[in-house]
Amino acid sequence: MTDDFDNDLIKFGFEGSKGISDELLEKYGKKYNKNQIIINEGDASDDVYILYEGSCFVLKRVGETYKVLNIINPGEVFGEMAVFNEKIRSATVAASEDNTICLKFPKDVFINIFRIHPRWVDKILGEMSERIVEMVKKL
């Protein structure tokens, strides 16, 4: 089982979302209902998520309300900033529809994916850049 799982991780690293196997979904997948919190602003955590199905809102608390900063779509990575800067979560992420499925990787597993597949650096940097541009547009 371990060898099969390692092969699934390698396949995922090369193929991205297309390489997600049933075994990866079973081990790392988690289903969320609409408005269910996935990441809570201010929490300490070093898990990284990849949205498999559905969509999510990135929210920032402003006084007593939340402002939508961004929308996360399938295939996008989120929660990675806490891994890289080892700080608390800077925003809340909530499912925006029922049956939203995310892969939740602990830091060590995600770092191993990074080591095996450096192209993920380009993917994450590209997504982070897009998020910054979108947030600046909303200011």
MDTraj code that builds the backbone (N, CA, C; nanometers):
import mdtraj as md
import numpy as np

residues = "MET THR ASP ASP PHE ASP ASN ASP LEU ILE LYS PHE GLY PHE GLU GLY SER LYS GLY ILE SER ASP GLU LEU LEU GLU LYS TYR GLY LYS LYS TYR ASN LYS ASN GLN ILE ILE ILE ASN GLU GLY ASP ALA SER ASP ASP VAL TYR ILE LEU TYR GLU GLY SER CYS PHE VAL LEU LYS ARG VAL GLY GLU THR TYR LYS VAL LEU ASN ILE ILE ASN PRO GLY GLU VAL PHE GLY GLU MET ALA VAL PHE ASN GLU LYS ILE ARG SER ALA THR VAL ALA ALA SER GLU ASP ASN THR ILE CYS LEU LYS PHE PRO LYS ASP VAL PHE ILE ASN ILE PHE ARG ILE HIS PRO ARG TRP VAL ASP LYS ILE LEU GLY GLU MET SER GLU ARG ILE VAL GLU MET VAL LYS LYS LEU".split()
xyz = np.array([
    [0.0826, -0.1208, 0.0000],
    [0.0000, 0.0000, 0.0000],
    [0.0862, 0.1261, 0.0000],
    [0.1947, 0.1267, 0.0790],
    [0.2802, 0.2445, 0.0861],
    [0.3412, 0.2760, -0.0505],
    [0.3921, 0.1729, -0.1206],
    [0.4507, 0.1978, -0.2517],
    [0.3469, 0.2532, -0.3488],
    [0.2244, 0.1968, -0.3466],
    [0.1181, 0.2474, -0.4331],
    [0.0875, 0.3923, -0.3995],
    [0.0823, 0.4228, -0.2698],
    [0.0511, 0.5597, -0.2277],
    [0.1613, 0.6544, -0.2713],
    [0.2872, 0.6141, -0.2530],
    [0.3978, 0.6997, -0.2973],
    [0.3892, 0.7251, -0.4471],
    [0.3539, 0.6226, -0.5222],
    [0.3380, 0.6389, -0.6666],
    [0.2241, 0.7351, -0.6985],
    [0.1168, 0.7293, -0.6183],
    [0.0056, 0.8221, -0.6383],
    [0.0488, 0.9657, -0.6132],
    [0.1313, 0.9863, -0.5108],
    [0.1820, 1.1210, -0.4832],
    [0.2707, 1.1701, -0.5968],
    [0.3539, 1.0821, -0.6485],
    [0.4416, 1.1181, -0.7603],
    [0.3581, 1.1537, -0.8833],
    [0.2567, 1.0711, -0.9118],
    [0.1685, 1.0984, -1.0256],
    [0.0984, 1.2323, -1.0074],
    [0.0504, 1.2579, -0.8875],
    [-0.0150, 1.3855, -0.8585],
    [0.0817, 1.5016, -0.8813],
    [0.2054, 1.4845, -0.8364],
    [0.3055, 1.5890, -0.8540],
    [0.3292, 1.6234, -0.9995],
    [0.3301, 1.5214, -1.0845],
    [0.3533, 1.5442, -1.2266],
    [0.2293, 1.5960, -1.2983],
    [0.1132, 1.5390, -1.2657],
    [-0.0077, 1.5674, -1.3425],
    [-0.1007, 1.6692, -1.2780],
    [-0.0720, 1.7104, -1.1565],
    [-0.1610, 1.8033, -1.0884],
    [-0.2960, 1.7400, -1.0618],
    [-0.4011, 1.8169, -1.0748],
    [-0.5360, 1.7702, -1.0430],
    [-0.5769, 1.6466, -1.1225],
    [-0.5263, 1.6338, -1.2443],
    [-0.5599, 1.5172, -1.3263],
    [-0.5031, 1.3884, -1.2666],
    [-0.3995, 1.4018, -1.1852],
    [-0.3342, 1.2849, -1.1271],
    [-0.3856, 1.2472, -0.9892],
    [-0.4961, 1.3061, -0.9468],
    [-0.5503, 1.2738, -0.8143],
    [-0.6205, 1.1390, -0.8210],
    [-0.5698, 1.0457, -0.7439],
    [-0.6241, 0.9101, -0.7419],
    [-0.7269, 0.8955, -0.6306],
    [-0.8008, 0.7859, -0.6349],
    [-0.8956, 0.7553, -0.5280],
    [-0.8249, 0.7425, -0.3941],
    [-0.7023, 0.6885, -0.3965],
    [-0.6262, 0.6721, -0.2730],
    [-0.5896, 0.8073, -0.2118],
    [-0.5494, 0.9033, -0.2961],
    [-0.5191, 1.0373, -0.2449],
    [-0.6445, 1.1033, -0.1881],
    [-0.7562, 1.0886, -0.2580],
    [-0.8818, 1.1455, -0.2083],
    [-0.9220, 1.0817, -0.0756],
    [-0.9035, 0.9524, -0.0657],
    [-0.9401, 0.8830, 0.0581],
    [-0.8518, 0.9268, 0.1747],
    [-0.7236, 0.9416, 0.1486],
    [-0.6301, 0.9755, 0.2566],
    [-0.6340, 1.1246, 0.2926],
    [-0.6391, 1.2120, 0.1929],
    [-0.6259, 1.3559, 0.2171],
    [-0.7522, 1.4373, 0.1885],
    [-0.8511, 1.3775, 0.1249],
    [-0.9703, 1.4513, 0.0869],
    [-1.0630, 1.4786, 0.2045],
    [-1.1239, 1.5954, 0.2007],
    [-1.2223, 1.6321, 0.3024],
    [-1.3331, 1.7110, 0.2342],
    [-1.4581, 1.6762, 0.2679],
    [-1.5749, 1.7414, 0.2079],
    [-1.6276, 1.8487, 0.3028],
    [-1.6655, 1.9619, 0.2453],
    [-1.7167, 2.0752, 0.3222],
    [-1.8532, 2.1174, 0.2686],
    [-1.9381, 2.1645, 0.3585],
    [-2.0681, 2.2184, 0.3206],
    [-2.0567, 2.3683, 0.2975],
    [-2.1565, 2.4243, 0.2329],
    [-2.1596, 2.5676, 0.2050],
    [-2.1419, 2.6466, 0.3353],
    [-2.0536, 2.7457, 0.3297],
    [-2.0202, 2.8361, 0.4410],
    [-1.9396, 2.7711, 0.5530],
    [-1.9014, 2.6455, 0.5371],
    [-1.8186, 2.5807, 0.6384],
    [-1.6761, 2.6356, 0.6297],
    [-1.6207, 2.6705, 0.7453],
    [-1.4851, 2.7257, 0.7519],
    [-1.3829, 2.6143, 0.7297],
    [-1.2882, 2.6406, 0.6406],
    [-1.1780, 2.5477, 0.6134],
    [-1.0528, 2.5970, 0.6852],
    [-1.0251, 2.7255, 0.6720],
    [-0.9131, 2.7915, 0.7402],
    [-0.9710, 2.9121, 0.8133],
    [-0.9301, 2.9295, 0.9365],
    [-0.9802, 3.0419, 1.0159],
    [-0.8686, 3.1443, 1.0375],
    [-0.8960, 3.2681, 1.0002],
    [-0.8006, 3.3768, 1.0188],
    [-0.7528, 3.3802, 1.1642],
    [-0.6214, 3.3899, 1.1813],
    [-0.5629, 3.3976, 1.3152],
    [-0.5194, 3.2639, 1.3728],
    [-0.5611, 3.1541, 1.3115],
    [-0.5207, 3.0219, 1.3618],
    [-0.3775, 2.9893, 1.3206],
    [-0.3133, 2.9104, 1.4018],
    [-0.1807, 2.8575, 1.3677],
    [-0.2013, 2.7216, 1.3012],
    [-0.1447, 2.7045, 1.1849],
    [-0.1565, 2.5781, 1.1132],
    [-0.0563, 2.5775, 0.9996],
    [-0.0119, 2.4600, 0.9624],
    [0.0795, 2.4529, 0.8492],
    [0.0338, 2.3507, 0.7452],
    [-0.0971, 2.3305, 0.7381],
    [-0.1523, 2.2445, 0.6346],
    [-0.1704, 2.3255, 0.5063],
    [-0.1575, 2.2575, 0.3938],
    [-0.1768, 2.3189, 0.2627],
    [-0.2936, 2.2471, 0.1960],
    [-0.3762, 2.3226, 0.1279],
    [-0.4967, 2.2687, 0.0658],
    [-0.4914, 2.2865, -0.0851],
    [-0.5520, 2.1919, -0.1543],
    [-0.5735, 2.2038, -0.2977],
    [-0.7213, 2.1776, -0.3203],
    [-0.7871, 2.2735, -0.3832],
    [-0.9296, 2.2588, -0.4085],
    [-0.9494, 2.1597, -0.5222],
    [-1.0228, 2.0556, -0.4934],
    [-1.0487, 1.9506, -0.5924],
    [-1.1814, 1.9735, -0.6648],
    [-1.2840, 2.0092, -0.5873],
    [-1.4184, 2.0241, -0.6432],
    [-1.4939, 2.1317, -0.5657],
    [-1.5705, 2.2137, -0.6366],
    [-1.6465, 2.3200, -0.5718],
    [-1.5724, 2.4520, -0.5828],
    [-1.6000, 2.5410, -0.4881],
    [-1.5302, 2.6683, -0.4839],
    [-1.5291, 2.7201, -0.3408],
    [-1.4400, 2.8161, -0.3153],
    [-1.4243, 2.8722, -0.1809],
    [-1.4094, 3.0233, -0.1899],
    [-1.4497, 3.0892, -0.0810],
    [-1.4269, 3.2322, -0.0651],
    [-1.3067, 3.2530, 0.0254],
    [-1.2230, 3.3512, -0.0080],
    [-1.1180, 3.3973, 0.0830],
    [-1.1751, 3.5229, 0.1477],
    [-1.1819, 3.5228, 0.2805],
    [-1.2494, 3.6295, 0.3550],
    [-1.1548, 3.6948, 0.4535],
    [-1.1719, 3.8248, 0.4702],
    [-1.0942, 3.9008, 0.5687],
    [-1.1917, 3.9710, 0.6618],
    [-1.1693, 3.9549, 0.7912],
    [-1.2552, 4.0209, 0.8895],
    [-1.2272, 4.1704, 0.8882],
    [-1.3345, 4.2469, 0.8736],
    [-1.3274, 4.3927, 0.8779],
    [-1.4340, 4.4357, 0.9784],
    [-1.3903, 4.4675, 1.0997],
    [-1.4853, 4.4994, 1.2060],
    [-1.5686, 4.3780, 1.2409],
    [-1.6989, 4.3910, 1.2280],
    [-1.7911, 4.2818, 1.2615],
    [-1.8336, 4.1993, 1.1403],
    [-1.7816, 4.2344, 1.0220],
    [-1.8215, 4.1628, 0.9004],
    [-1.6992, 4.1050, 0.8300],
    [-1.7257, 4.0330, 0.7235],
    [-1.6186, 3.9772, 0.6407],
    [-1.6264, 4.0370, 0.5007],
    [-1.5110, 4.0617, 0.4438],
    [-1.5020, 4.1102, 0.3058],
    [-1.4438, 3.9973, 0.2209],
    [-1.5047, 3.9701, 0.1056],
    [-1.4550, 3.8667, 0.0146],
    [-1.3352, 3.9234, -0.0603],
    [-1.2200, 3.8592, -0.0414],
    [-1.0977, 3.9030, -0.1093],
    [-1.0770, 3.8325, -0.2422],
    [-1.1217, 3.7067, -0.2466],
    [-1.0930, 3.6273, -0.3655],
    [-1.1842, 3.5050, -0.3667],
    [-1.1890, 3.4400, -0.4819],
    [-1.2593, 3.3128, -0.4967],
    [-1.1562, 3.2100, -0.5408],
    [-1.1584, 3.0955, -0.4765],
    [-1.0666, 2.9858, -0.5113],
    [-1.1441, 2.8857, -0.5960],
    [-1.0827, 2.8445, -0.7063],
    [-1.1442, 2.7508, -0.8001],
    [-1.0686, 2.6178, -0.7998],
    [-1.1304, 2.5115, -0.8542],
    [-1.0646, 2.3805, -0.8556],
    [-0.9235, 2.3859, -0.9152],
    [-0.8338, 2.3135, -0.8491],
    [-0.6944, 2.3058, -0.8918],
    [-0.6048, 2.4077, -0.8246],
    [-0.6642, 2.5050, -0.7567],
    [-0.5838, 2.6090, -0.6919],
    [-0.5385, 2.5647, -0.5535],
    [-0.4196, 2.6111, -0.5181],
    [-0.3575, 2.5826, -0.3892],
    [-0.3876, 2.6987, -0.2949],
    [-0.4162, 2.6674, -0.1686],
    [-0.4320, 2.7734, -0.0692],
    [-0.3829, 2.7250, 0.0668],
    [-0.3533, 2.8203, 0.1524],
    [-0.2981, 2.7882, 0.2834],
    [-0.1473, 2.7743, 0.2827],
    [-0.0873, 2.7960, 0.1667],
    [0.0572, 2.7760, 0.1525],
    [0.1384, 2.8850, 0.2210],
    [0.0826, 3.0034, 0.2371],
    [0.1602, 3.1129, 0.2964],
    [0.2010, 3.0796, 0.4399],
    [0.1150, 3.0109, 0.5133],
    [0.1490, 2.9735, 0.6513],
    [0.2633, 2.8718, 0.6554],
    [0.2783, 2.7929, 0.5497],
    [0.3899, 2.6976, 0.5429],
    [0.5203, 2.7721, 0.5186],
    [0.5152, 2.8696, 0.4280],
    [0.6373, 2.9397, 0.3910],
    [0.6829, 3.0409, 0.4949],
    [0.5892, 3.1119, 0.5565],
    [0.6329, 3.2134, 0.6520],
    [0.6130, 3.1724, 0.7988],
    [0.5561, 3.0541, 0.8202],
    [0.5381, 2.9973, 0.9540],
    [0.4699, 3.0946, 1.0493],
    [0.3673, 3.1622, 0.9997],
    [0.2890, 3.2558, 1.0810],
    [0.1449, 3.2094, 1.0857],
    [0.0641, 3.2833, 1.1580],
    [-0.0770, 3.2487, 1.1681],
    [-0.1473, 3.2759, 1.0361],
    [-0.2646, 3.2180, 1.0211],
    [-0.3437, 3.2353, 0.8990],
    [-0.3846, 3.3812, 0.8838],
    [-0.3650, 3.4344, 0.7641],
    [-0.3916, 3.5763, 0.7396],
    [-0.5335, 3.6034, 0.6913],
    [-0.6076, 3.4984, 0.6602],
    [-0.7452, 3.5144, 0.6118],
    [-0.8246, 3.3880, 0.6436],
    [-0.9545, 3.4001, 0.6315],
    [-1.0446, 3.2856, 0.6481],
    [-1.0792, 3.2328, 0.5097],
    [-1.0896, 3.1015, 0.4978],
    [-1.1351, 3.0394, 0.3739],
    [-1.2566, 2.9549, 0.4088],
    [-1.3645, 2.9746, 0.3336],
    [-1.4883, 2.9009, 0.3572],
    [-1.5408, 2.8454, 0.2254],
    [-1.6027, 2.7278, 0.2325],
    [-1.6650, 2.6691, 0.1136],
    [-1.7795, 2.7586, 0.0689],
    [-1.7889, 2.7835, -0.0601],
    [-1.8966, 2.8682, -0.1109],
    [-2.0115, 2.7864, -0.1686],
    [-1.9981, 2.6539, -0.1642],
    [-2.1068, 2.5675, -0.2099],
    [-2.0972, 2.4333, -0.1389],
    [-2.2083, 2.3613, -0.1347],
    [-2.2086, 2.2287, -0.0737],
    [-2.1206, 2.1336, -0.1547],
    [-2.0745, 2.0297, -0.0871],
    [-1.9931, 1.9245, -0.1489],
    [-1.8622, 1.9759, -0.2074],
    [-1.8057, 2.0782, -0.1447],
    [-1.6735, 2.1257, -0.1833],
    [-1.5716, 2.0268, -0.1276],
    [-1.4800, 1.9828, -0.2115],
    [-1.3796, 1.8838, -0.1693],
    [-1.2407, 1.9440, -0.1834],
    [-1.1651, 1.9357, -0.0744],
    [-1.0262, 1.9809, -0.0729],
    [-0.9354, 1.8656, -0.0345],
    [-0.8153, 1.8676, -0.0886],
    [-0.7093, 1.7810, -0.0399],
    [-0.6325, 1.8607, 0.0645],
    [-0.6158, 1.8040, 0.1811],
    [-0.5472, 1.8718, 0.2915],
    [-0.4165, 1.7974, 0.3179],
    [-0.3050, 1.8641, 0.2835],
    [-0.1734, 1.8030, 0.2998],
    [-0.1008, 1.8627, 0.4198],
    [-0.0483, 1.7779, 0.5078],
    [0.0393, 1.8300, 0.6133],
    [0.1655, 1.8890, 0.5496],
    [0.2297, 1.9781, 0.6208],
    [0.3470, 2.0486, 0.5694],
    [0.4522, 1.9532, 0.5136],
    [0.4865, 1.8472, 0.5859],
    [0.5935, 1.7568, 0.5409],
    [0.5597, 1.6886, 0.4088],
    [0.4346, 1.6512, 0.3885],
    [0.3946, 1.5881, 0.2630],
    [0.4023, 1.6899, 0.1494],
    [0.3536, 1.8107, 0.1752],
    [0.3579, 1.9134, 0.0714],
    [0.5011, 1.9498, 0.0350],
    [0.5887, 1.9593, 0.1344],
    [0.7306, 1.9889, 0.1077],
    [0.7914, 1.8780, 0.0221],
    [0.7541, 1.7531, 0.0480],
    [0.8050, 1.6424, -0.0344],
    [0.7563, 1.6530, -0.1785],
    [0.6304, 1.6927, -0.1969],
    [0.5797, 1.7137, -0.3333],
    [0.6628, 1.8221, -0.4015],
    [0.6916, 1.9281, -0.3271],
    [0.7750, 2.0374, -0.3786],
    [0.9119, 1.9877, -0.4215],
    [0.9731, 1.9065, -0.3382],
    [1.1089, 1.8562, -0.3679],
    [1.1101, 1.7676, -0.4911],
    [1.0082, 1.6848, -0.5032],
    [1.0020, 1.5925, -0.6167],
    [0.9658, 1.6670, -0.7452],
    [0.8802, 1.7688, -0.7314],
    [0.8270, 1.8390, -0.8479],
    [0.8425, 1.9896, -0.8317],
    [0.9589, 2.0428, -0.8641],
    [0.9818, 2.1864, -0.8475],
    [0.8881, 2.2754, -0.9291],
    [0.8203, 2.2208, -1.0290],
    [0.7274, 2.3020, -1.1085],
    [0.6151, 2.3578, -1.0223],
    [0.5921, 2.2957, -0.9058],
    [0.4893, 2.3463, -0.8146],
    [0.5267, 2.4853, -0.7626],
    [0.6561, 2.5163, -0.7577],
    [0.6990, 2.6501, -0.7161],
    [0.6420, 2.7528, -0.8138],
    [0.6547, 2.7258, -0.9428],
    [0.5997, 2.8165, -1.0442],
    [0.4490, 2.8311, -1.0296],
    [0.3814, 2.7191, -1.0081],
    [0.2353, 2.7216, -0.9935],
    [0.1940, 2.8084, -0.8750],
    [0.2563, 2.7868, -0.7611],
    [0.2187, 2.8601, -0.6405],
    [0.2544, 3.0079, -0.6521],
    [0.3729, 3.0382, -0.7035],
    [0.4107, 3.1791, -0.7208],
    [0.3164, 3.2495, -0.8179],
    [0.2775, 3.1808, -0.9235],
    [0.1829, 3.2381, -1.0190],
    [0.0478, 3.2652, -0.9548],
    [-0.0013, 3.1690, -0.8766],
    [-0.1300, 3.1870, -0.8099],
    [-0.1235, 3.2981, -0.7056],
    [-0.0133, 3.3052, -0.6312],
    [0.0011, 3.4117, -0.5315],
    [0.0033, 3.5489, -0.5993],
    [0.0723, 3.5589, -0.7109],
    [0.0778, 3.6852, -0.7846],
    [-0.0610, 3.7265, -0.8320],
    [-0.1366, 3.6312, -0.8855],
    [-0.2724, 3.6610, -0.9312],
    [-0.3597, 3.7077, -0.8157],
    [-0.3461, 3.6429, -0.6998],
    [-0.4255, 3.6823, -0.5831],
    [-0.3945, 3.8254, -0.5417],
    [-0.2667, 3.8601, -0.5422],
    [-0.2267, 3.9967, -0.5038],
    [-0.2861, 4.0978, -0.6003],
    [-0.2776, 4.0698, -0.7302],
    [-0.3329, 4.1606, -0.8309],
    [-0.4831, 4.1766, -0.8093],
    [-0.5549, 4.0672, -0.7858],
    [-0.6999, 4.0739, -0.7638],
    [-0.7338, 4.1528, -0.6386],
    [-0.6558, 4.1355, -0.5322],
    [-0.6833, 4.2088, -0.4085],
    [-0.6569, 4.3578, -0.4261],
    [-0.5515, 4.3930, -0.4988],
    [-0.5204, 4.5336, -0.5229],
    [-0.6325, 4.5978, -0.6045],
    [-0.6873, 4.5262, -0.7007],
    [-0.7982, 4.5790, -0.7811],
    [-0.9198, 4.6125, -0.6940],
    [-0.9372, 4.5375, -0.5863],
    [-1.0544, 4.5570, -0.5000],
    [-1.0358, 4.6681, -0.3995],
    [-0.9147, 4.7222, -0.3894],
    [-0.8918, 4.8295, -0.2924],
    [-0.9552, 4.9606, -0.3342],
])
top = md.Topology()
chain = top.add_chain()
for i, resn in enumerate(residues, 1):
    res = top.add_residue(resn, chain, resSeq=i)
    for name in ("N", "CA", "C"):
        top.add_atom(name, md.element.get_by_symbol(name[0]), res)
traj = md.Trajectory(xyz[None], top)
